[in-house]
Amino acid sequence: MDALPCDQYVIGIRDAKTGKMMQRTWDRAQVEKSTSWLKRQNALGSDIYFRPASDNYVLVDDLNAAQLAKLRTMGFDPALVTETSNDNHQAWIRLEGVTPEERTALGRGLAQLVGGDPSSAGREHFGRLPGFTNTKPIRKLDNGFQPFVLVREAVGALATKAKELVQWARDTVEDNRKRAAIVATTATPEFGPSPWTKQPRGSAVEQFQAYAKSFVTKTEKAGEPVDWSRIDYKAAQSMYANGWGRDDIAEGIEASAERKRDPAAYAAKTAEAACGSEWAQAKRAETETKLKAEAEAEAQAEARAKTEAEARAKAPVAPKFMPKPPSPF
């Protein structure tokens, strides 16, 4: 705890049988006093977690040695590094003056940057408390024992580029607020026909907004935080899969990227990444194949109808039926 100085710490004890998390908020003295009880809970199969009760510490989870090295190289050197299982680490980065929103943005951004676990980006996420075992069955060692959570580094200092990280987080939060305001004040457009159809397709901007808003709704219904960069990416993927070109997609992104310092560059980069993704390429090919088959079937049906009409036109006309004269009897 010397590496993560704080007035209080939140301790989590996850029950091995029920999976429920018991939480206690203690100062350092209370944590040390309760060590024996925590060891007993751990011996009974419960995992022991912790986090500083402060937004000035950001956790980046599920890192290997190469990813840790990347953090350091970029100036985001951790105050504390723990190894929770073989070559699986958690890094706590120390900053100053961070708000809850900024902390969440930092956790998500750093995880995406180095390939960590984005699900640990929330400010309520725990790290494992060193000195206790990781009771996950899949982490069992070859000798049959569970691995202890070990301290690998305990520098305790602010990250080298702490100021730059905090400023990036503030810019990101402000960008997200601007984008949320744009979506909130924009009427929900309807999805138009694909560019492959013969119907008028509407504008690329309208279609991008339609896709983006649909993903925002799904994200909010799932109770997940809205990551606007991810929304842009998924909307761009969907547009490409349904026949829109890269320039059209970039136009749609740029119109909704007022929050970015360079909307055009951001739009071009996002469109290129989304259009080149394996999922979008596969879906576009699948849709093209389907539409091609439908067009061929339609052409064959039209050809059959034309042939039948020509055959009817050439057929001899049968004489009209002549009724017999009425009988005089």
C-alpha positions, 0 to 999 in steps of 0.5 A: 500500500506504500505504492498506492497511498490513500486515506481508505481502501475498498476491500472485496471478498468474492464468495467462492460458492455464491460468487457474491462480493462482500465489500469493506472500506477500511483505512490501512490500519484496519486492512492490516488488522483484518489480514488474518481474517482475509487469509482465512476467507482466502483459504476457504476459496474466496478471492481477495481484491482491493482498490484505492478509494480515489480516482487518482489511480487507474487499473490496467488489467490482463497484461503480459510482459511485452504490454507492460514494457509498452506502457513504460516506453510510452511514459505511462509507467505504473506505480504498482505492478502485481502478477496474478498468475504466470505472465498475467499482470495488473498495473496501477497508474498513479495520476493527480486531479482525476474525476470519475469520468476521466478515470473511466476514460483513461482505463478504457483508453489505456487498455485499448492502447496496449491490448489490456482488458477493457472490461476492467476500465470502470472505476469500480473495478478491483485489482487482486490484493497481493499476498493472497492466492488466485483461486480461479481453477484455470490458474492452478499450477502444475504442482496442484497449488493456486498461485499467489498474487505477487508484487513485481514493482512498487515504485509509487511515483506518478506516471512520467506523462501523468499531465499528458494523460490527464489532459487527454482524459479531459479532452476525451470526456469533453468530446464525449459530451459534445457527441452525446449532445449532437445525438440527443438533439438529432431526430432519429433518421430511418434506415434508407435502402442500400446503395445497391438497390434501385431506390433513392438511398438518402444521404450518407450522413443520415445513414451514418446517424441512423446506424450510430443511434441504433448502436447507442440505444443497444449499448444503453439498454445493455447498461454499458458506457457509451464509447463514441469511438467504438460507436463510430467504428461499428456504424462505419462497419455496418454501412460498408457491409451494406454497400456504402463506399469509404468516401461516403462513410468518411463523410458521415463520420466527419459530420458527427465528429465536431468534437474532434480536433481534426474531424477529417483525419479522424473520419478517414482513419476510422473509415479505413479501419472499419472498411478493412476489418475482417467482419465488414469485408465478410459481410459485404461479400455475403451481401453482394453474393445474396444480391447477385443471386436475387438479381439473377433470379429476378432476371430469369423470372422476367425472361420466362414471363417474356417467353410465355408472353411471346408464345401466347402472341404467336399461338393461332386464335381458336374459332369462336364457338357457334351456338346451334339454332334453337329447335322448332320443337 
